[in-house]
C-alpha cells in the first residue's frame, strides 16, 4: 500500500517505503506524478560553504602554523636528496607525504602519513626492484 500525502512538500519526495521500480521515470503515487528533486546544493551555496570551511581566522594561527611550511619544505628537500630517483612532496589537501618513484621502466606513486614512513617505503620499493632485476 502506498501512502497518500496531504502535504505538497512530502508528495514531491520519494517515500522509502515505495518499491524501487516506482522511483525511476514518471512513477505515479496516489494518482499524482512524482517529481525528481535535486539533492545537490546550489553552486553558489557550495562555494561559499567551502570558503567558510577552508578559511582560517588570523587569530587562530599559532607559531607552529607559521613555521610549518618552512619545515615541510626542508623535509621535502631532505627526502629528494636521500632519494634522487623519487619526486617527493607534501599534499596540502590530502595531508599526506607523497613520492613519485621512477625505477627503470617502473613508475610508482607512494603515499605515507609521515616523512619517515615515506622514506622507508621508497627504500623498500627500491630494494625490491633491485632484487627482482
N, CA, C and O atoms as a Tinker XYZ file with bonds, in Angstrom:
   532  protein
     1  N      0.843000   -1.171000    0.000000    73     2
     2  CA     0.000000    0.000000    0.000000    64     1     3
     3  C      0.892000    1.239000    0.000000    63     2     4     5
     4  O      1.821000    1.330000    0.803000    81     3
     5  N      0.625000    2.177000   -0.877000    73     3     6
     6  CA     1.415000    3.400000   -0.998000    64     5     7
     7  C      0.693000    4.504000   -0.237000    63     6     8     9
     8  O     -0.500000    4.720000   -0.446000    81     7
     9  N      1.420000    5.221000    0.661000    73     7    10
    10  CA     0.754000    6.260000    1.449000    64     9    11
    11  C      0.367000    7.457000    0.590000    63    10    12    13
    12  O      1.041000    7.773000   -0.390000    81    11
    13  N     -0.695000    8.103000    0.957000    73    11    14
    14  CA    -1.147000    9.321000    0.281000    64    13    15
    15  C     -0.765000   10.497000    1.189000    63    14    16    17
    16  O     -1.134000   10.527000    2.363000    81    15
    17  N     -0.029000   11.455000    0.639000    73    15    18
    18  CA     0.445000   12.580000    1.429000    64    17    19
    19  C     -0.496000   13.768000    1.281000    63    18    20    21
    20  O     -0.967000   14.080000    0.187000    81    19
    21  N     -0.756000   14.419000    2.402000    73    19    22
    22  CA    -1.615000   15.603000    2.353000    64    21    23
    23  C     -0.797000   16.852000    2.071000    63    22    24    25
    24  O     -1.331000   17.831000    1.549000    81    23
    25  N      0.485000   16.837000    2.404000    73    23    26
    26  CA     1.361000   17.991000    2.202000    64    25    27
    27  C      2.011000   17.925000    0.825000    63    26    28    29
    28  O      2.459000   16.861000    0.397000    81    27
    29  N      2.064000   19.067000    0.128000    73    27    30
    30  CA     2.694000   19.112000   -1.200000    64    29    31
    31  C      4.187000   18.861000   -1.100000    63    30    32    33
    32  O      4.774000   18.256000   -1.997000    81    31
    33  N      4.813000   19.322000   -0.012000    73    31    34
    34  CA     6.256000   19.138000    0.162000    64    33    35
    35  C      6.594000   17.662000    0.299000    63    34    36    37
    36  O      7.590000   17.197000   -0.256000    81    35
    37  N      5.769000   16.921000    1.039000    73    35    38
    38  CA     6.020000   15.493000    1.195000    64    37    39
    39  C      5.719000   14.728000   -0.082000    63    38    40    41
    40  O      6.371000   13.724000   -0.365000    81    39
    41  N      4.754000   15.180000   -0.848000    73    39    42
    42  CA     4.385000   14.488000   -2.079000    64    41    43
    43  C      5.484000   14.591000   -3.129000    63    42    44    45
    44  O      5.548000   13.758000   -4.033000    81    43
    45  N      6.357000   15.604000   -3.028000    73    43    46
    46  CA     7.426000   15.780000   -4.016000    64    45    47
    47  C      8.593000   14.836000   -3.781000    63    46    48    49
    48  O      9.375000   14.590000   -4.700000    81    47
    49  N      8.726000   14.315000   -2.599000    73    47    50
    50  CA     9.850000   13.437000   -2.298000    64    49    51
    51  C      9.415000   11.988000   -2.366000    63    50    52    53
    52  O      8.236000   11.677000   -2.196000    81    51
    53  N     10.355000   11.112000   -2.612000    73    51    54
    54  CA    10.056000    9.691000   -2.712000    64    53    55
    55  C      9.991000    9.085000   -1.318000    63    54    56    57
    56  O     10.801000    9.420000   -0.454000    81    55
    57  N      9.050000    8.212000   -1.100000    73    55    58
    58  CA     8.909000    7.536000    0.180000    64    57    59
    59  C      9.876000    6.367000    0.241000    63    58    60    61
    60  O     10.046000    5.672000   -0.760000    81    59
    61  N     10.520000    6.123000    1.382000    73    59    62
    62  CA    11.414000    4.966000    1.483000    64    61    63
    63  C     10.647000    3.654000    1.431000    63    62    64    65
    64  O     11.249000    2.596000    1.250000    81    63
    65  N      9.322000    3.706000    1.588000    73    63    66
    66  CA     8.503000    2.505000    1.553000    64    65    67
    67  C      8.101000    2.108000    0.140000    63    66    68    69
    68  O      7.557000    1.023000   -0.065000    81    67
    69  N      8.363000    2.977000   -0.842000    73    67    70
    70  CA     7.963000    2.695000   -2.222000    64    69    71
    71  C      8.860000    1.637000   -2.828000    63    70    72    73
    72  O     10.025000    1.494000   -2.457000    81    71
    73  N      8.296000    0.902000   -3.764000    73    71    74
    74  CA     9.100000   -0.075000   -4.498000    64    73    75
    75  C     10.126000    0.659000   -5.343000    63    74    76    77
    76  O      9.860000    1.761000   -5.823000    81    75
    77  N     11.291000    0.063000   -5.531000    73    75    78
    78  CA    12.369000    0.704000   -6.290000    64    77    79
    79  C     11.953000    0.986000   -7.724000    63    78    80    81
    80  O     12.395000    1.972000   -8.314000    81    79
    81  N     11.111000    0.135000   -8.288000    73    79    82
    82  CA    10.696000    0.343000   -9.673000    64    81    83
    83  C      9.852000    1.599000   -9.834000    63    82    84    85
    84  O      9.787000    2.160000  -10.928000    81    83
    85  N      9.204000    2.051000   -8.759000    73    83    86
    86  CA     8.386000    3.256000   -8.828000    64    85    87
    87  C      9.218000    4.533000   -8.757000    63    86    88    89
    88  O      8.724000    5.613000   -9.082000    81    87
    89  N     10.486000    4.415000   -8.332000    73    87    90
    90  CA    11.330000    5.597000   -8.188000    64    89    91
    91  C     11.952000    6.033000   -9.503000    63    90    92    93
    92  O     12.509000    7.128000   -9.584000    81    91
    93  N     11.871000    5.204000  -10.532000    73    91    94
    94  CA    12.506000    5.503000  -11.814000    64    93    95
    95  C     11.460000    6.047000  -12.780000    63    94    96    97
    96  O     10.363000    5.500000  -12.892000    81    95
    97  N     11.803000    7.118000  -13.471000    73    95    98
    98  CA    10.925000    7.660000  -14.506000    64    97    99
    99  C      9.746000    8.409000  -13.938000    63    98   100   101
   100  O      9.850000    9.026000  -12.877000    81    99
   101  N      8.619000    8.364000  -14.634000    73    99   102
   102  CA     7.425000    9.103000  -14.239000    64   101   103
   103  C      6.519000    8.204000  -13.426000    63   102   104   105
   104  O      5.435000    7.836000  -13.878000    81   103
   105  N      6.956000    7.849000  -12.229000    73   103   106
   106  CA     6.159000    6.987000  -11.360000    64   105   107
   107  C      4.956000    7.763000  -10.835000    63   106   108   109
   108  O      5.008000    8.982000  -10.669000    81   107
   109  N      3.893000    7.047000  -10.584000    73   107   110
   110  CA     2.687000    7.687000  -10.082000    64   109   111
   111  C      2.438000    7.175000   -8.677000    63   110   112   113
   112  O      2.409000    5.967000   -8.441000    81   111
   113  N      2.259000    8.098000   -7.748000    73   111   114
   114  CA     1.976000    7.743000   -6.374000    64   113   115
   115  C      0.692000    8.457000   -5.983000    63   114   116   117
   116  O      0.620000    9.685000   -6.046000    81   115
   117  N     -0.305000    7.710000   -5.586000    73   115   118
   118  CA    -1.587000    8.260000   -5.167000    64   117   119
   119  C     -2.148000    9.168000   -6.260000    63   118   120   121
   120  O     -2.675000   10.243000   -5.975000    81   119
   121  N     -2.031000    8.733000   -7.494000    73   119   122
   122  CA    -2.566000    9.430000   -8.661000    64   121   123
   123  C     -1.912000   10.795000   -8.912000    63   122   124   125
   124  O     -2.469000   11.615000   -9.642000    81   123
   125  N     -0.756000   11.045000   -8.327000    73   123   126
   126  CA    -0.002000   12.280000   -8.583000    64   125   127
   127  C      1.367000   11.882000   -9.114000    63   126   128   129
   128  O      1.985000   10.967000   -8.570000    81   127
   129  N      1.861000   12.542000  -10.163000    73   127   130
   130  CA     3.198000   12.184000  -10.679000    64   129   131
   131  C      4.285000   12.577000   -9.675000    63   130   132   133
   132  O      4.195000   13.603000   -9.002000    81   131
   133  N      5.301000   11.737000   -9.598000    73   131   134
   134  CA     6.434000   12.011000   -8.717000    64   133   135
   135  C      7.419000   12.879000   -9.473000    63   134   136   137
   136  O      7.800000   12.559000  -10.599000    81   135
   137  N      7.833000   13.975000   -8.859000    73   135   138
   138  CA     8.794000   14.871000   -9.473000    64   137   139
   139  C     10.168000   14.580000   -8.905000    63   138   140   141
   140  O     10.305000   14.382000   -7.698000    81   139
   141  N     11.186000   14.551000   -9.748000    73   139   142
   142  CA    12.551000   14.355000   -9.261000    64   141   143
   143  C     13.039000   15.621000   -8.586000    63   142   144   145
   144  O     12.866000   16.724000   -9.106000    81   143
   145  N     13.647000   15.452000   -7.427000    73   143   146
   146  CA    14.133000   16.588000   -6.645000    64   145   147
   147  C     15.650000   16.516000   -6.606000    63   146   148   149
   148  O     16.216000   15.485000   -6.244000    81   147
   149  N     16.307000   17.604000   -6.975000    73   147   150
   150  CA    17.759000   17.658000   -6.936000    64   149   151
   151  C     18.213000   17.814000   -5.495000    63   150   152   153
   152  O     17.761000   18.715000   -4.788000    81   151
   153  N     19.114000   16.927000   -5.057000    73   151   154
   154  CA    19.622000   16.982000   -3.688000    64   153   155
   155  C     20.958000   17.719000   -3.593000    63   154   156   157
   156  O     21.472000   17.937000   -2.496000    81   155
   157  N     21.512000   18.099000   -4.728000    73   155   158
   158  CA    22.789000   18.812000   -4.730000    64   157   159
   159  C     22.581000   20.255000   -4.295000    63   158   160   161
   160  O     21.569000   20.873000   -4.626000    81   159
   161  N     23.535000   20.780000   -3.557000    73   159   162
   162  CA    23.471000   22.176000   -3.135000    64   161   163
   163  C     23.708000   23.076000   -4.342000    63   162   164   165
   164  O     24.462000   22.707000   -5.243000    81   163
   165  N     23.090000   24.232000   -4.377000    73   163   166
   166  CA    23.338000   25.166000   -5.476000    64   165   167
   167  C     24.822000   25.535000   -5.522000    63   166   168   169
   168  O     25.469000   25.585000   -4.476000    81   167
   169  N     25.377000   25.795000   -6.712000    73   167   170
   170  CA    26.812000   26.083000   -6.827000    64   169   171
   171  C     27.262000   27.250000   -5.957000    63   170   172   173
   172  O     28.334000   27.180000   -5.357000    81   171
   173  N     26.485000   28.306000   -5.872000    73   171   174
   174  CA    26.891000   29.462000   -5.074000    64   173   175
   175  C     26.947000   29.096000   -3.600000    63   174   176   177
   176  O     27.853000   29.520000   -2.882000    81   175
   177  N     25.981000   28.310000   -3.152000    73   175   178
   178  CA    25.955000   27.929000   -1.743000    64   177   179
   179  C     27.125000   27.015000   -1.411000    63   178   180   181
   180  O     27.758000   27.181000   -0.369000    81   179
   181  N     27.425000   26.043000   -2.288000    73   179   182
   182  CA    28.519000   25.126000   -2.003000    64   181   183
   183  C     29.867000   25.854000   -2.036000    63   182   184   185
   184  O     30.765000   25.516000   -1.264000    81   183
   185  N     30.019000   26.836000   -2.909000    73   183   186
   186  CA    31.268000   27.597000   -2.967000    64   185   187
   187  C     31.454000   28.424000   -1.703000    63   186   188   189
   188  O     32.559000   28.508000   -1.167000    81   187
   189  N     30.372000   29.034000   -1.228000    73   187   190
   190  CA    30.503000   29.853000   -0.012000    64   189   191
   191  C     30.743000   28.968000    1.202000    63   190   192   193
   192  O     31.477000   29.355000    2.112000    81   191
   193  N     30.126000   27.769000    1.228000    73   191   194
   194  CA    30.372000   26.854000    2.340000    64   193   195
   195  C     31.818000   26.373000    2.339000    63   194   196   197
   196  O     32.445000   26.266000    3.393000    81   195
   197  N     32.345000   26.083000    1.148000    73   195   198
   198  CA    33.738000   25.634000    1.049000    64   197   199
   199  C     34.688000   26.745000    1.487000    63   198   200   201
   200  O     35.686000   26.479000    2.157000    81   199
   201  N     34.384000   27.992000    1.111000    73   199   202
   202  CA    35.235000   29.116000    1.506000    64   201   203
   203  C     35.218000   29.299000    3.025000    63   202   204   205
   204  O     36.258000   29.566000    3.628000    81   203
   205  N     34.058000   29.157000    3.636000    73   203   206
   206  CA    33.967000   29.277000    5.094000    64   205   207
   207  C     34.720000   28.151000    5.782000    63   206   208   209
   208  O     35.374000   28.363000    6.803000    81   207
   209  N     34.624000   26.934000    5.211000    73   207   210
   210  CA    35.292000   25.790000    5.816000    64   209   211
   211  C     36.808000   25.922000    5.719000    63   210   212   213
   212  O     37.526000   25.606000    6.668000    81   211
   213  N     37.294000   26.392000    4.561000    73   211   214
   214  CA    38.734000   26.476000    4.338000    64   213   215
   215  C     39.371000   27.712000    4.960000    63   214   216   217
   216  O     40.581000   27.734000    5.180000    81   215
   217  N     38.585000   28.728000    5.242000    73   215   218
   218  CA    39.135000   29.966000    5.800000    64   217   219
   219  C     39.558000   29.731000    7.243000    63   218   220   221
   220  O     38.833000   29.123000    8.030000    81   219
   221  N     40.733000   30.221000    7.569000    73   219   222
   222  CA    41.236000   30.093000    8.932000    64   221   223
   223  C     41.461000   31.499000    9.470000    63   222   224   225
   224  O     42.289000   32.239000    8.938000    81   223
   225  N     40.743000   31.871000   10.504000    73   223   226
   226  CA    40.911000   33.219000   11.040000    64   225   227
   227  C     42.337000   33.456000   11.513000    63   226   228   229
   228  O     42.995000   32.549000   12.021000    81   227
   229  N     42.803000   34.676000   11.341000    73   227   230
   230  CA    44.168000   35.023000   11.730000    64   229   231
   231  C     44.407000   34.831000   13.227000    63   230   232   233
   232  O     45.529000   34.550000   13.648000    81   231
   233  N     43.361000   34.981000   14.024000    73   231   234
   234  CA    43.515000   34.862000   15.469000    64   233   235
   235  C     43.875000   33.443000   15.890000    63   234   236   237
   236  O     44.462000   33.246000   16.954000    81   235
   237  N     43.530000   32.450000   15.066000    73   235   238
   238  CA    43.798000   31.062000   15.417000    64   237   239
   239  C     45.200000   30.595000   15.017000    63   238   240   241
   240  O     45.596000   29.492000   15.391000    81   239
   241  N     45.956000   31.388000   14.277000    73   239   242
   242  CA    47.293000   30.987000   13.862000    64   241   243
   243  C     48.208000   30.883000   15.070000    63   242   244   245
   244  O     48.220000   31.752000   15.941000    81   243
   245  N     48.969000   29.808000   15.102000    73   243   246
   246  CA    49.933000   29.610000   16.176000    64   245   247
   247  C     51.335000   29.669000   15.589000    63   246   248   249
   248  O     51.509000   29.800000   14.378000    81   247
   249  N     52.321000   29.571000   16.451000    73   247   250
   250  CA    53.713000   29.622000   15.992000    64   249   251
   251  C     54.019000   28.452000   15.052000    63   250   252   253
   252  O     54.735000   28.615000   14.064000    81   251
   253  N     53.472000   27.275000   15.366000    73   251   254
   254  CA    53.744000   26.117000   14.510000    64   253   255
   255  C     53.108000   26.294000   13.138000    63   254   256   257
   256  O     53.654000   25.819000   12.141000    81   255
   257  N     51.952000   26.974000   13.068000    73   255   258
   258  CA    51.321000   27.227000   11.778000    64   257   259
   259  C     52.178000   28.126000   10.902000    63   258   260   261
   260  O     52.152000   28.016000    9.676000    81   259
   261  N     52.930000   29.007000   11.525000    73   259   262
   262  CA    53.774000   29.931000   10.760000    64   261   263
   263  C     55.049000   29.264000   10.251000    63   262   264   265
   264  O     55.535000   29.602000    9.171000    81   263
   265  N     55.595000   28.319000   11.022000    73   263   266
   266  CA    56.851000   27.693000   10.592000    64   265   267
   267  C     56.642000   26.361000    9.874000    63   266   268   269
   268  O     57.586000   25.821000    9.298000    81   267
   269  N     55.412000   25.821000    9.899000    73   267   270
   270  CA    55.148000   24.520000    9.270000    64   269   271
   271  C     55.528000   24.480000    7.789000    63   270   272   273
   272  O     56.161000   23.511000    7.368000    81   271
   273  N     55.171000   25.489000    6.972000    73   271   274
   274  CA    55.578000   25.426000    5.559000    64   273   275
   275  C     57.091000   25.357000    5.368000    63   274   276   277
   276  O     57.573000   24.660000    4.475000    81   275
   277  N     57.836000   26.073000    6.196000    73   275   278
   278  CA    59.296000   26.048000    6.103000    64   277   279
   279  C     59.833000   24.669000    6.474000    63   278   280   281
   280  O     60.736000   24.148000    5.819000    81   279
   281  N     59.272000   24.084000    7.526000    73   279   282
   282  CA    59.705000   22.744000    7.934000    64   281   283
   283  C     59.362000   21.701000    6.869000    63   282   284   285
   284  O     60.163000   20.807000    6.597000    81   283
   285  N     58.187000   21.810000    6.273000    73   283   286
   286  CA    57.800000   20.864000    5.227000    64   285   287
   287  C     58.709000   20.988000    4.012000    63   286   288   289
   288  O     59.089000   19.986000    3.407000    81   287
   289  N     59.061000   22.239000    3.655000    73   287   290
   290  CA    59.942000   22.455000    2.503000    64   289   291
   291  C     61.310000   21.828000    2.767000    63   290   292   293
   292  O     61.880000   21.187000    1.884000    81   291
   293  N     61.830000   22.009000    3.964000    73   291   294
   294  CA    63.128000   21.425000    4.314000    64   293   295
   295  C     63.048000   19.892000    4.319000    63   294   296   297
   296  O     63.993000   19.220000    3.906000    81   295
   297  N     61.938000   19.352000    4.780000    73   295   298
   298  CA    61.759000   17.903000    4.802000    64   297   299
   299  C     61.697000   17.348000    3.385000    63   298   300   301
   300  O     62.293000   16.309000    3.101000    81   299
   301  N     60.985000   18.025000    2.498000    73   299   302
   302  CA    60.894000   17.595000    1.096000    64   301   303
   303  C     62.279000   17.632000    0.450000    63   302   304   305
   304  O     62.648000   16.704000   -0.270000    81   303
   305  N     63.047000   18.694000    0.700000    73   303   306
   306  CA    64.403000   18.786000    0.146000    64   305   307
   307  C     65.268000   17.635000    0.647000    63   306   308   309
   308  O     66.052000   17.069000   -0.115000    81   307
   309  N     65.126000   17.283000    1.937000    73   307   310
   310  CA    65.893000   16.179000    2.505000    64   309   311
   311  C     65.485000   14.844000    1.872000    63   310   312   313
   312  O     66.343000   14.018000    1.561000    81   311
   313  N     64.183000   14.634000    1.684000    73   311   314
   314  CA    63.720000   13.402000    1.034000    64   313   315
   315  C     64.241000   13.299000   -0.393000    63   314   316   317
   316  O     64.656000   12.223000   -0.822000    81   315
   317  N     64.224000   14.399000   -1.131000    73   315   318
   318  CA    64.716000   14.403000   -2.519000    64   317   319
   319  C     66.220000   14.159000   -2.575000    63   318   320   321
   320  O     66.717000   13.517000   -3.500000    81   319
   321  N     66.937000   14.672000   -1.584000    73   319   322
   322  CA    68.383000   14.454000   -1.535000    64   321   323
   323  C     68.691000   12.994000   -1.222000    63   322   324   325
   324  O     69.602000   12.417000   -1.816000    81   323
   325  N     67.947000   12.389000   -0.298000    73   323   326
   326  CA    68.174000   10.992000    0.069000    64   325   327
   327  C     67.739000   10.016000   -1.027000    63   326   328   329
   328  O     68.328000    8.949000   -1.195000    81   327
   329  N     66.701000   10.401000   -1.764000    73   327   330
   330  CA    66.143000    9.520000   -2.797000    64   329   331
   331  C     66.054000   10.278000   -4.122000    63   330   332   333
   332  O     64.991000   10.789000   -4.474000    81   331
   333  N     67.177000   10.355000   -4.866000    73   331   334
   334  CA    67.171000   11.126000   -6.113000    64   333   335
   335  C     66.274000   10.528000   -7.196000    63   334   336   337
   336  O     65.907000   11.225000   -8.142000    81   335
   337  N     65.916000    9.246000   -7.071000    73   335   338
   338  CA    65.048000    8.608000   -8.063000    64   337   339
   339  C     63.568000    8.910000   -7.800000    63   338   340   341
   340  O     62.706000    8.448000   -8.547000    81   339
   341  N     63.264000    9.682000   -6.747000    73   339   342
   342  CA    61.874000    9.971000   -6.386000    64   341   343
   343  C     61.618000   11.470000   -6.366000    63   342   344   345
   344  O     62.472000   12.259000   -5.963000    81   343
   345  N     60.423000   11.844000   -6.811000    73   343   346
   346  CA    59.953000   13.221000   -6.711000    64   345   347
   347  C     59.014000   13.257000   -5.509000    63   346   348   349
   348  O     57.968000   12.608000   -5.528000    81   347
   349  N     59.370000   14.007000   -4.463000    73   347   350
   350  CA    58.617000   13.991000   -3.209000    64   349   351
   351  C     57.913000   15.325000   -2.979000    63   350   352   353
   352  O     58.391000   16.374000   -3.412000    81   351
   353  N     56.766000   15.273000   -2.290000    73   351   354
   354  CA    56.033000   16.491000   -1.937000    64   353   355
   355  C     55.062000   16.211000   -0.805000    63   354   356   357
   356  O     54.756000   15.060000   -0.493000    81   355
   357  N     54.578000   17.302000   -0.190000    73   355   358
   358  CA    53.565000   17.267000    0.862000    64   357   359
   359  C     52.234000   17.634000    0.220000    63   358   360   361
   360  O     52.138000   18.666000   -0.445000    81   359
   361  N     51.198000   16.806000    0.405000    73   359   362
   362  CA    49.876000   17.071000   -0.148000    64   361   363
   363  C     49.043000   17.903000    0.815000    63   362   364   365
   364  O     48.602000   17.404000    1.850000    81   363
   365  N     48.829000   19.161000    0.479000    73   363   366
   366  CA    48.060000   20.050000    1.364000    64   365   367
   367  C     46.635000   19.549000    1.568000    63   366   368   369
   368  O     46.134000   19.569000    2.692000    81   367
   369  N     45.976000   19.102000    0.509000    73   367   370
   370  CA    44.592000   18.644000    0.612000    64   369   371
   371  C     44.493000   17.263000    1.243000    63   370   372   373
   372  O     43.576000   17.009000    2.024000    81   371
   373  N     45.424000   16.365000    0.918000    73   371   374
   374  CA    45.359000   15.000000    1.432000    64   373   375
   375  C     45.991000   14.863000    2.811000    63   374   376   377
   376  O     45.730000   13.898000    3.528000    81   375
   377  N     46.829000   15.839000    3.180000    73   375   378
   378  CA    47.561000   15.811000    4.451000    64   377   379
   379  C     48.440000   14.558000    4.530000    63   378   380   381
   380  O     48.554000   13.928000    5.581000    81   379
   381  N     49.057000   14.214000    3.397000    73   379   382
   382  CA    49.918000   13.036000    3.283000    64   381   383
   383  C     51.234000   13.437000    2.621000    63   382   384   385
   384  O     51.311000   14.448000    1.922000    81   383
   385  N     52.257000   12.636000    2.853000    73   383   386
   386  CA    53.533000   12.782000    2.164000    64   385   387
   387  C     53.483000   11.876000    0.946000    63   386   388   389
   388  O     53.042000   10.731000    1.041000    81   387
   389  N     53.933000   12.379000   -0.199000    73   387   390
   390  CA    53.839000   11.653000   -1.469000    64   389   391
   391  C     55.196000   11.560000   -2.144000    63   390   392   393
   392  O     56.072000   12.403000   -1.947000    81   391
   393  N     55.349000   10.502000   -2.955000    73   391   394
   394  CA    56.553000   10.346000   -3.778000    64   393   395
   395  C     56.160000    9.672000   -5.086000    63   394   396   397
   396  O     55.379000    8.720000   -5.104000    81   395
   397  N     56.710000   10.178000   -6.168000    73   395   398
   398  CA    56.574000    9.545000   -7.484000    64   397   399
   399  C     57.928000    8.918000   -7.760000    63   398   400   401
   400  O     58.921000    9.616000   -7.966000    81   399
   401  N     57.956000    7.598000   -7.761000    73   399   402
   402  CA    59.201000    6.854000   -7.838000    64   401   403
   403  C     59.405000    6.311000   -9.249000    63   402   404   405
   404  O     58.514000    5.675000   -9.813000    81   403
   405  N     60.585000    6.566000   -9.814000    73   403   406
   406  CA    60.936000    6.087000  -11.154000    64   405   407
   407  C     62.120000    5.142000  -11.015000    63   406   408   409
   408  O     63.223000    5.552000  -10.654000    81   407
   409  N     61.869000    3.854000  -11.312000    73   407   410
   410  CA    62.921000    2.834000  -11.247000    64   409   411
   411  C     62.945000    2.090000  -12.575000    63   410   412   413
   412  O     62.180000    1.149000  -12.787000    81   411
   413  N     63.828000    2.520000  -13.460000    73   411   414
   414  CA    63.893000    1.914000  -14.787000    64   413   415
   415  C     62.599000    2.155000  -15.541000    63   414   416   417
   416  O     62.208000    3.300000  -15.767000    81   415
   417  N     61.929000    1.067000  -15.932000    73   415   418
   418  CA    60.660000    1.190000  -16.649000    64   417   419
   419  C     59.466000    1.264000  -15.689000    63   418   420   421
   420  O     58.345000    1.548000  -16.113000    81   419
   421  N     59.703000    1.011000  -14.411000    73   419   422
   422  CA    58.621000    1.024000  -13.421000    64   421   423
   423  C     58.372000    2.428000  -12.887000    63   422   424   425
   424  O     59.302000    3.203000  -12.667000    81   423
   425  N     57.099000    2.733000  -12.686000    73   423   426
   426  CA    56.681000    4.003000  -12.093000    64   425   427
   427  C     55.752000    3.685000  -10.927000    63   426   428   429
   428  O     54.873000    2.832000  -11.055000    81   427
   429  N     55.932000    4.358000   -9.792000    73   427   430
   430  CA    55.104000    4.105000   -8.618000    64   429   431
   431  C     54.735000    5.421000   -7.944000    63   430   432   433
   432  O     55.551000    6.338000   -7.850000    81   431
   433  N     53.502000    5.497000   -7.483000    73   431   434
   434  CA    53.034000    6.621000   -6.685000    64   433   435
   435  C     52.829000    6.098000   -5.271000    63   434   436   437
   436  O     52.036000    5.184000   -5.045000    81   435
   437  N     53.547000    6.685000   -4.323000    73   435   438
   438  CA    53.548000    6.193000   -2.945000    64   437   439
   439  C     53.096000    7.313000   -2.024000    63   438   440   441
   440  O     53.470000    8.471000   -2.216000    81   439
   441  N     52.289000    6.970000   -1.018000    73   439   442
   442  CA    51.906000    7.954000   -0.006000    64   441   443
   443  C     52.165000    7.372000    1.379000    63   442   444   445
   444  O     52.205000    6.155000    1.560000    81   443
   445  N     52.337000    8.257000    2.346000    73   443   446
   446  CA    52.561000    7.829000    3.729000    64   445   447
   447  C     52.138000    8.943000    4.679000    63   446   448   449
   448  O     52.028000   10.106000    4.291000    81   447
   449  N     51.906000    8.562000    5.930000    73   447   450
   450  CA    51.473000    9.522000    6.940000    64   449   451
   451  C     52.612000   10.399000    7.459000    63   450   452   453
   452  O     52.375000   11.507000    7.940000    81   451
   453  N     53.835000    9.908000    7.363000    73   451   454
   454  CA    54.973000   10.683000    7.864000    64   453   455
   455  C     56.116000   10.618000    6.863000    63   454   456   457
   456  O     56.169000    9.700000    6.044000    81   455
   457  N     57.037000   11.585000    6.919000    73   455   458
   458  CA    58.182000   11.539000    6.005000    64   457   459
   459  C     59.085000   10.342000    6.283000    63   458   460   461
   460  O     59.734000    9.827000    5.373000    81   459
   461  N     59.127000    9.896000    7.547000    73   459   462
   462  CA    59.954000    8.731000    7.887000    64   461   463
   463  C     59.397000    7.469000    7.221000    63   462   464   465
   464  O     60.145000    6.664000    6.665000    81   463
   465  N     58.082000    7.314000    7.287000    73   463   466
   466  CA    57.444000    6.156000    6.663000    64   465   467
   467  C     57.579000    6.223000    5.139000    63   466   468   469
   468  O     57.760000    5.193000    4.489000    81   467
   469  N     57.493000    7.411000    4.575000    73   467   470
   470  CA    57.663000    7.566000    3.130000    64   469   471
   471  C     59.073000    7.157000    2.725000    63   470   472   473
   472  O     59.250000    6.447000    1.735000    81   471
   473  N     60.063000    7.591000    3.469000    73   471   474
   474  CA    61.448000    7.229000    3.178000    64   473   475
   475  C     61.637000    5.713000    3.264000    63   474   476   477
   476  O     62.316000    5.118000    2.427000    81   475
   477  N     61.027000    5.089000    4.287000    73   475   478
   478  CA    61.116000    3.629000    4.423000    64   477   479
   479  C     60.477000    2.923000    3.235000    63   478   480   481
   480  O     61.021000    1.944000    2.724000    81   479
   481  N     59.326000    3.417000    2.797000    73   479   482
   482  CA    58.628000    2.779000    1.679000    64   481   483
   483  C     59.410000    2.945000    0.372000    63   482   484   485
   484  O     59.455000    2.027000   -0.447000    81   483
   485  N     60.026000    4.116000    0.181000    73   483   486
   486  CA    60.844000    4.321000   -1.029000    64   485   487
   487  C     62.017000    3.352000   -1.017000    63   486   488   489
   488  O     62.310000    2.717000   -2.030000    81   487
   489  N     62.695000    3.236000    0.135000    73   487   490
   490  CA    63.829000    2.317000    0.264000    64   489   491
   491  C     63.384000    0.881000    0.018000    63   490   492   493
   492  O     64.066000    0.119000   -0.668000    81   491
   493  N     62.227000    0.514000    0.589000    73   491   494
   494  CA    61.693000   -0.836000    0.410000    64   493   495
   495  C     61.404000   -1.129000   -1.056000    63   494   496   497
   496  O     61.744000   -2.205000   -1.547000    81   495
   497  N     60.781000   -0.191000   -1.762000    73   495   498
   498  CA    60.469000   -0.389000   -3.180000    64   497   499
   499  C     61.743000   -0.451000   -4.023000    63   498   500   501
   500  O     61.826000   -1.231000   -4.972000    81   499
   501  N     62.717000    0.361000   -3.678000    73   499   502
   502  CA    63.989000    0.368000   -4.410000    64   501   503
   503  C     64.697000   -0.971000   -4.248000    63   502   504   505
   504  O     65.203000   -1.533000   -5.220000    81   503
   505  N     64.732000   -1.484000   -3.011000    73   503   506
   506  CA    65.394000   -2.775000   -2.752000    64   505   507
   507  C     64.656000   -3.927000   -3.440000    63   506   508   509
   508  O     65.291000   -4.830000   -3.983000    81   507
   509  N     63.314000   -3.900000   -3.420000    73   507   510
   510  CA    62.521000   -4.958000   -4.052000    64   509   511
   511  C     62.764000   -4.965000   -5.556000    63   510   512   513
   512  O     62.878000   -6.034000   -6.156000    81   511
   513  N     62.844000   -3.797000   -6.171000    73   511   514
   514  CA    63.062000   -3.714000   -7.614000    64   513   515
   515  C     64.464000   -4.179000   -7.966000    63   514   516   517
   516  O     64.657000   -4.829000   -8.993000    81   515
   517  N     65.453000   -3.855000   -7.128000    73   515   518
   518  CA    66.829000   -4.293000   -7.402000    64   517   519
   519  C     66.948000   -5.806000   -7.312000    63   518   520   521
   520  O     67.627000   -6.431000   -8.127000    81   519
   521  N     66.272000   -6.407000   -6.299000    73   519   522
   522  CA    66.322000   -7.869000   -6.140000    64   521   523
   523  C     65.643000   -8.574000   -7.315000    63   522   524   525
   524  O     66.097000   -9.628000   -7.760000    81   523
   525  N     64.550000   -7.983000   -7.817000    73   523   526
   526  CA    63.826000   -8.599000   -8.932000    64   525   527
   527  C     64.614000   -8.525000  -10.237000    63   526   528   529
   528  O     64.439000   -9.369000  -11.116000    81   527
   529  N     65.476000   -7.524000  -10.369000    73   527   530
   530  CA    66.229000   -7.337000  -11.612000    64   529   531
   531  C     67.418000   -8.236000  -11.722000    63   530   532
   532  O     68.141000   -8.184000  -12.717000    81   531
